[in-house]
């Protein structure tokens, strides 16, 4: 079989797929760079100029790696995704667990000690039903606007 008779499998399919991947990579890098520059501006306004410059240079390098070295950006992007997931989990445990045990639990204990029923969850003593009677509203059109 000659070269001209072979099946052109490489030319079939979506020809713009690499362009879409490149555009998505560039979009992600620009979004991350914009976030880094915004943080750098805030840090610079607080007086930490050297840290702001480092973050700005990091943002430029991030965008440059997406354009000129995509495989480096992909590795860096996956590392950042894993690192931020770990930091988020760690912060959830460090912040939310103490908050629950230092704020929510004592508030529940105090509420139970004072026998407070803020949500009206107890069954009325002399009632046959949990339905509460509502005051009758008129049939005027003004009463239709605010029904609750």
N, C-alpha and C positions, 0 to 999 in steps of 0.2 A: 504494500500500500504506500503510495507516495504521500508527501507532505500535504499536497493540495487536497487529498481525499480524506484526510483525518477529520474527526469530529471537532469542531471549534468550541469545546466546552468552556474554555476560559473567557470567551467573548459573550457567553450567554448569561442571562440573569440581570441583576441590577448593577449597572455600570457606575452609578453615583453612590454606592454604598461606602467606599472609602472617603468620599467627600462629606457624607453625613457623619461618619465617625470623627473626622477631623473637625467639622463644625461643632459637634457636640463637645469634643475635647476642648476646643477653644472657648466655647461658651462657659464650660465649667471652670476653666482657668481664669477667665475674666471675672466671673462671679466671686471666686475665692480671692483674687487679687483686689477687687473692689472692697471686699470685706476687710482684708488686711490693711488697705489704705485708709479706710474709715477708722479702724482701730488705731492706726498710726496717727491720724489727725487728732483723735481724742487724747491719746497719750502725749502727743506734742503740745496740746493745749494745757495739759496738766504740768508741763515743764520738763518732761523726760524726752529731750530732743534726740539723744543718741539712740534710745529705744525706738523712737518713731522712724528714724533714718534706717535702722536695721530692718524694721518691718516693711518699709517702702522698698528697700532693695530686695527683700525676700519676695515681695509681690511682683517685682519686675522679673526676677529670676524664674518665678513660677510660670508667668505668662510666656517668657522666652523658652522655657523647657517644653511647653505645650506646642510651640511653633517649630522649634528647631530640633528637639529631642523628644518625640512623643513617647517613646518607650520609657524614658526617665520619668516623664510626667505621670504616666500610667502607674508606675511603681510607687511614686511619691503619693499619688492620689489614693491608691489602695492602702498605703501605710497610714495616711492621715485619716482615712475612713475608719480603720481599725482602732487607731489611737483615740479618736474622738468618741467612738463607741465605748471604749474602756473607761475614758474619763467621765463620760456621762453616767455610766453605771456606778462608778466609784462615788461621784458626787451625789447620786441619788441615795446611796447607802449612807454617806456621811451627813447629808443634810436632812433627808426625809425621815430616816429612822429616829434620830434624836428629836426631831420636831414632833413626831408622833408620840414618843414616850414622855417628852417634856411639856407638851402643850395639849394635845388631844386627850391623852389618858387622864391627866389631872382634871381637865375640864369635865370629862365624863364622870369622874368620881365625885366632883363637887356637885354636878347636876343631880346625880343619884342621891347624894347625901341630903340635898335640899329638897328632894322629891319634886324636882321641876319637870314639867311635861311641856316643853316648848312646842313640840310638834303635835300635841294633842293626840297621842297614840293610845292612851288608856280608854277602855270601854266605859261609857257613862254608866253610873251605878243603877239608876232607875229607868233606863231607857231600853227599849226593845230593839233599837236599830242604831247604826252609826250615822244615819242621815241626820243632818241638822237643818232645821227649818230656816228658810230665807224670807226676808221681808218681801212682800209683794211689790212689784214694780208696776208702774202704769204702762199702758200700751201706747204712750206717746212716742213719736219718732225720736225724740231726744234721748230716750232710754235705750235706743238701739245702738247708739254710738259707743257707749262704754258699758259693756255687758258684765264686766267683772269688777 
